[in-house]
């Protein structure tokens, strides 16, 4: 089974490709910006810092 984090990263890059392709097809800079946003989100998620931040949110908090 694929880890949810890996699926999230792959989804960001797929969304970026779709945004870029649609932006080139309709010649709209808005969709190119949207594709760039999803690409940068995917790059952030793939980095170790992004992964550590995501994992820290998944841990249950201790109660005092």
Secondary structure, DSSP 8 states (H G I E B T S, - for coil): ---HHHHHHHHHHHHHHHHHHHHHHHT-HHHHHHHHHHHHHHHHHHSHHHHHHHHHHHS-----
